[in-house]
Amino acid sequence: MMKTTKPSPYKMKRVRLGLNQFELWKLTGVSPSRISLFENGLIKLKPEQEAKLREALGMKVKSECAA
């Protein structure tokens, strides 16, 4: 039996916008391979990288909590 996983909200938004990973790299500076790994839940990005992706995709940018 094949395991199904819920698609990443980042990937869903990217596809809805008609962007491929290479185009998103051009907008954010985050490499296509890191975008792929992130979208598949295999790595976490640095907060500033994730913020760049969220901004490029028109997603709400998470604010840093004050310590």
Protein Blocks (a to p, Z undefined) as FASTA:
>chain_A
ZZdddddfklmmmmmnopafklmmmmnopafklmmmmmnopaccdfklmmmmmmmnopac
dddddZZ
